[in-house]
Each structure stands twice: as structure tokens, then as C-alpha cells.
Amino acid sequence: MADILFNLNGSTTPMLGGAVELDQTRVHQQVALDAVGGLVYTTQVIANGVTLPDEDEPPATGVRDSRGDLAINRVTLDGEVTGVMYARGFDHGAGLAVENAAGAAYLWLAYDAVMQPIGTNAHGRRLVRMPFEDGAIVDVGAPGLDVYTPVEPVETVRGVTASLDAEHSRMAIAVNTGSGVRYRIYELEDFRAKDFSAPVYEFARPSFPALQSWTLYGRYIYQTHGTGYGDGNPEPPEGNGDAYFTVIDIRNGAVQQRVHNLHALTLDAREPESISVWAPDGAPQLVFGFATGGIGARRMNLYSVSSSVDPDVTLTASAVTSPEPGIELSVALADTTGIQSWTIHRTVAGMDQLILSGETLPTGSTWLDPAPPACVPVTYRLVVQRTSGVSEVSTSNRVTYTPEGGCGGGGGGPVGDQDNILGCASEYRAVIHWRGGGRQYLALERISAVEWGRTINDISEASVTVAVADAGPEYCEALGRVEPWVHELTIYRDGDLVWQGPVVRPRFRRDAVVIGAQDVTGWFDHVVNTFRVTYTSSTADARGRMRAPITYIAENHIRLNLAESSLSDPPDWCGILPYLVRRDTGLPRIKVEKDGSSNRSVWTEYLGDILREWTKRGLTWTTVGRSLLLRGRPTSDTRATATLTLDHISGDVEVIKDGLSGAAYAFATSQQGQDISDGKTLGTGRTRTTYGRLDTLVRLQEEDAADADLREAARDDLAGRYPVPTAINVPANAQLTPDAPVTIRQLVPGERLDVFAHNLCLPLRQGFAISDVDVTWQRGGERVQVGLIPLGDVDEELST
């Protein structure tokens, strides 16, 4: 089977000479193209007020939709409508296929809809194959129709649509029986014989908003999504529309691509409607359409995409012990031309780590991950970026590396250092990548010092010092071309990627160059929000906004600003979105709103400051490598990543009962500025405690906050304050000892770390949350420091 994958970001060609006025004044629903006849067929629901030749008067308003009355147009490639036939009681028209048999066009349509209440669209429960006949009016049950019933009993079917892939002799259906939509792909010969017992593939349709129509070609189903321009879906310059393509691999039901459709942004109304594939002269083209024009004067605009790639790429992983221990990665690639760059990522416990990258990738090549985590399952992901703009992705099999000595007490360390202890780094490497972290620009040599960190709810920083006193002119010149925000700094500790982010301040001295960088969230302090903060409804709007866990809200707003703003060109220019990791466990669905009294204003603020504000609503975020982890605060119910004693911290340590951070009662208020009349305040916590009255106050930058929102914010602010928290102060000259029973991989801000201390006047046995990790390395050795804050437990007995 030809394995064609269309380049949905590639150039498009307008079809039919521009906008086409069809038989009806309503939007078109789906198109099908007859390559033999050189004709286009498209469906519309018959408009209200239209009387067909065999009708005495038009049905009441809304009946055409509720009954499923269709007009099927025949259109030439010049945009001329040369025929139309009508089908009553069939469907809403989202499914359509055409088949040329002996020069005659036969249509596949959904058929036999059940009349719905006015205001609800009807959907066919069976399929029908019938010839196109200009002027014909066909009703359900008409003699001579070739009817197909792929799902029985038919009473369980809420809707079925079909797509014919004639080139590969397959028929696909999407069927809804009330428990979600499933795709089934059949051999065309079996389907014609009405043998529906053994589909070649069957899987649940992945859920994405505003699906309009779909088509099958080769190994992929292509879906088009979106709504027309409007208040919730602004046109440029405020937005770029919500039109998307989704590509699904029928072999496993996995989403191959999710592409923002940025074609024809200047069209009026621009509602995505149709998608199909045809092969004029044997060259396949993907055709997609928008409905344009005002209500009552809709037009059809079609565009074609012909460029494609062969996505046959396979990555296989296997554990090896010789000649070197590690994970061997084997690449099989059908087409080695047109590769711009490639990357291989290691995925452990949902976290992505970039381990290999390059610009050429021979088929049959093998690579070694010399430092995989031991005794835990790992997968690898190969991303091939083509010069055409297409990205191809292959995920390896899951593999577990077991060291020679076995896993013992739990392993989890890198190969060659299997003890579950911090240890000392034997080597640091640093590389300058182009923005996105996948394409190498320069491997740094003569490194004399490295500093990097991780932090909670803020941007971490890193620097690498390179000695250049005796460096050659070419190397020195290459360093001089390192540009802020164009290049990124990547740091490897014993082969493990521990830090990556954009270069922000390279400094040049006579004897050294210091490359200063921020982690990938540094972009957020240079991106101004351009989307309304209106997460208030129970279901998602066209922008994905709805009541949800704060982690979802944060992820969605990051996506809107990085990928859907017209200012973000190309979308996700900084390469962050594939590395977002969200954990919603234990977080409530909340409302977040700041859109002014008109409910239409945009909160003009840096994206980074918005995320910091949302920490008041329970959000915790940190960056590890290139991955951005969004989650809630750890509590006493959270499993500890490790347990330390004061013996694992060298240098003096202070244990502090921090009364200044304590509170027994928390207030949350939405009062803003001088005018406090519209604000609300709610409190929660304990009274009559041994501390007396000890309050804390949090201010929400949000309008129309509900009582539940204020209470949740107050609880978040009270977290870890009652009883008065105990803190550990680790002086600047103190550090974790090499035998500390925790690895660098486990030192993630937001994780729980327990500390025991028995040799103080204040015995300590308490859980903490890691707030900061600071690492410095010089030729003399490595120093690792951590910051610890109280866990996020809440003790309350009443709220007001």
C-alpha cells in the first residue's frame, strides 16, 4: 500500500476558480471528487423556505435539518454547477463518497435518518449507493436503492458516515452507537458483499473539538475541525481561527499529526467544512474546503495540497551489554533525502529528555544511549523534521535496562552508577543548539565551569564558562555568533540531559566566554497574553476554554499564546508544546475569569506573570530538561521521592519554626484597586488556636469569582501554614553529600523529600517539598544544593 502522508503545512492551490455559489444558500457539508469525470460533488442541507418540484409548499422552518433533507451539487473544475439532485430523510451530509463505474457517477451517502426535534440535526443510520441523476428527488425507501446496514440492530445507531478509498480498495465508516464514535475500515470487496463481520481495522475516534468531516486515504484518516470566525473565534490580527487538521494512523488508532490550519486566513467567515482526497492523473491531492460569505449567501472555497512524504520510519530499542552497556537504538528509514534535522528523546515516567540529534540519518543506523535509567521501563521517540515542513515521528518499543549486578534495592540510576545515591558527576558536556533544542550548532569545548538549577514556579538559570585564551580562531568566531533567543544551551551530566533553554546573555572576556541562559519558561516573560481568560463554561469553547483543573487551564493558555496567536509565527516557534507534562490528579475543576465587565477584554499581562498568579489557585510548575511539568502541590499523602538525614547535608544546617509564615485562618478576596464594592471575600481555617488569631490574605486578579473559587484559593494559601511550619535553612556553603540517597533525576522541585534529624534540641521527622536545586561544577568537583519548603496540607474547621 502506498504510504502517502500529506504535508498539511505545505503550499495550497485554490480550486474551482474561487468561491462557488451552490444550489442552496447554506454551507456545504462535504465534498467528493471524481477523477475520471473531472467533477466535484458536494452536499448541502436544503434551505428553509425552499419548495421542491413535487412539494406543494415548503416544510416548516427547521424541518429540513431535523429530517435530513439534502441537496447534492455537481460542480465542474471551473466552478460551474451543472446539476443537482435531492435526497429527503437521508442525513446532515457530513459523509459523501463518489465512485465512477463505466463513466457513471455513483454516490455513497448516509441514509435513513430518524426525524429529530426542531433545532437538532438528523443523521443517517445506514448507507446507500445510488447513481447521481440531475433533478431527481429521492426519498428513503425508494425502489432500486442499494442499501447497506453495517451495524445492527439499526435502532442502536445514532449516526454513520462513510469514506471510500478507491485507490486502495477500502471503505471506512464512522459509527456512533451512543458510547462514542468508532472507525471501522473494510476491504471494499467485503463491504460490497455486505460482509461487515471482519473489519481490517477498528478503533475509537480520538476526541478533538468541532469535528466537521473526515476522509480515508492509504494508512491515514484525515479530519478537519473548526468553526467560523466570530466572537469566540477571532480572525486576524487577534487570532488565526480554530481550524485544525487531525491525522490518524489506522494501523493503531494513534494521532499522527495535529496541525493548525493556517491556510486562507483572510476568507470571510472561513468555516472549515469538507475534506477529501482524489488522484487526477494518478497524483493524489488532499482537498479541503471552507464555507464563506454571510448567512443566506454562503459560498464554497476549495483548496488542494499535493506535496507529501513517505513516513515509513521505525525506531527499535534493545538493551545491550557489549561492546558498551546501554540501550541500542536502530533506525529504519524509507526516505533519507530532504531531512533538515532529527532528534531522539528518552521518555521516563512521562518526562521527555533529548539525548541525540543531528542533520543526516542513514537508514539502518544505530545509536547508543549510554546512560539509561536502570530497572525502569523506558521508551524512545524519533522525530524527523523534513525540509518540506513535515515532521515524522516513531516511538520505540518499551525497554528496561538491567545492569550486570541486577536491580538490587531499586536501582534507578544511570548505567555505570547503579547505586541510588547522588554521587559526583564525572563529566559535564554542553552544546549550543538552534532554537527548539533539536539541531546542534556548536559543541562547547574547554569548559571550565558549569552552573545550572531547577526551581518551582519560576524561571531557572544556567551558565557555562568556556576558556578561550588559547582557542583557535574558528572556534572563537563560532562562539561570537551565538545569539540570544536564537540559540539554546544544553547541559549534559554524565551523558544525561539535565538542563536546556534559550541563551539570553552571552558574555565575552579576554580569557573566557560565559554563556548565560534561562530555561524554556524564560519565553513566557517575553510573551504578552492576547487571549481572553474566560474559563467559565462546563464544556470547551472553540479555544478549549472551560472549567477545569488549574493545570489544564495553564496548559491551554500556554498553547493559545504559543500556537494560535497570529504573532506566534511559526506556531510554537520556541518548541515547548510537545514537552508539556500535565498531572491533574487530586485537583478540582475551577472557574478562572479575568475578562473585564464586558466579558470581552483581554488580560494584558506577561504569560509568565499569569502563571505566577495562578499559583494562588493551586498551580505548581517547574522545568526539568526541556519538559515543563504542570501539577498541584505535594501533601502528606504524596509519596516521598527519598528520605535524608542531616548527615546527608554537609555544613551547618538550621531548623526553624517559621512563625512569620504561619497562619491559622486564610482570606481570599477579589477586591480590586480603590473600588472594592464589586469584590467578594471568603475565609477558611481554624479559630481559637494556641496561636490566637493568625490570618493570611490572598488577592485574586479575577472578576466574578464565585464562593467556591475564593474558598479554594484561601485553602491553597493556607496550605502548609498550620501548624506553624518548620523550615530548614541550608546555608550557601552547605551541600548534599555524594552518598545522599537521592539521584539528580529525583531532585525535581515540587517533589516530596522527607528529612529526619535526631541530634538537635528540636527532633525532626517531616516531609518537605523541594523548591530549588542549584548545581555548580568546576574541575575541582560538583556541589548540589537544595531548597525545601513545607508541604501543602490544609487544616480547616470552618469557612465564612
C-alpha angles and dihedrals in degrees: 000000000000107000101212119170114183121227099239092184092052130100120294134210121218113234137207093026094284133301114011125209107218131200094271128047093232132091119282115245108200139351134214124189128213107211092187095053096032091231138130124220122197137177130226132174107245111257125249113265095029117131116202118217093259094047125089093208138356119273118255118282111285097018094106091060095040093049098040102243112175140191114206113202127203112210131183122226087256090062099255119141105225101171146003135194130188132225121191123204094009115112147292090276105244091126122062136148132172128209125189113217118178091335095311123112117232120192127215110207140163109258144186103042122187114236110257132202114277109277094035124097120237121230129199121248098198136030130244134198114205138154119259109248119181112237095008121140113206127189129193109274095027112153120261098028117141101226126191125197106190095169125046142227085041090206089074093058118098095178143340132192131181141210125195120213097190095172091061095032096240137130122204128194133190110210130188117199096167098273098079133296121290130194119221122187119199136184104257092232091057092045093051088051087052091240103145096162100100118036114189090227134010129178143145117272110249111244118247127150128263100012110187107174144331144207140198125228125162111315096344141074114210119206129189121208139180149078135253123273113282145121093306094039109041123198123227134330092031093039145352100233128260098262113136140172120218119195118198126193106227091205093071107003090244123145106251097183140001107195129182106232103229096166122122095003093168095062116121112254090347102200114177110233119148142037131177143146129230134168114218109187087001094293110120119228130186110224123197132174144207129204110228137180132050130304109291092019105062122163134194122236118186130192132185133214117199105168116099143158136217104249096193099136125140131188119195125188128200134168115243135181101193147095079359129355118249143077117312114214119201122195126205113187126176096199119034096176127094096029114152097179143331136207136190118209129194115219119203122170091342095310120120120216123185109226108160137023141164148142104249124052118182116202112253092029119147129208133187129225098204096185111044119155110263127238096006128099114258134184129195130214126205117203117191115192113203125207086239089067096253120130119209119199132194124180118205129226116274113266135182122206115216114191122226092260093050127240096294112171096005108299112205095154127113123274110282092026105058098157113106092238136108096248124174124286112249094194142016123197128184131194133188110224130185114256110294094043096248106095119060120228104172137355107221116234133189093033111184102173140014130192125179139151150179124224140182121249095351145063120288123210137213139184137189122201116210122194110226104168092110099020120131121254095249093054092045091049091050090053089051090058094058105118130200113251091004096073133040133214118229122191125198123195111199089336095311118117104236104162140020135166147125121303108244108166120022109183123200124207133170093259104022147027118216115202108204119193144167127220118261093274087068085086090064092067088057098046118084114209113249100175131084116256097226110141096155111112128087093233130044120267123215090283094050093253117150142123105295145134110304089246091061091046091051093047093048094049091048089052093049094053097040100041113017104042115100086227091062099080115191097024112254090007089173096055099233105124098075088056100052111121116192127192115186098172112140095000120126125229106256140179119243119184135165109151104122130251090298092056087227104082123112118230100237103210139117112276090233092056090049090055090049089051090052091058082079086063094054103275120145120183137175139161124238115183101318096328120105111210118205118190146120129278120283117249137187087278091060115100113248116242091211144343122235135184126206087260087072091061116071117211130030118321130196124209109203132192094217106208092166090066095043126106137167098192130035131201126198120195137182094198110135129203121313096333106074098162095097096046128097131209131201132175138197138178139074134321132195092036125155088258094060113221111350113166136180127195131206123189119211120211090217138108126222093016111183123224090254091054092050092047092051090049091050091050091050091051092047092051112119095004101096121093093029103274126247114226133192118220112205109193120227092255094052125090144170114277119240091247093056105132095238132087130222088250090059095049096091120145109246094035120116118250121183122214128197123194123173102160097072132084084246108055111214131205106154145134121239137183117239108242103173141012118196121184128184126181132187133159088274094061146279131295122198120191130180136197120214130201132181120278120257101254118146125210113191138153104178143010132206 
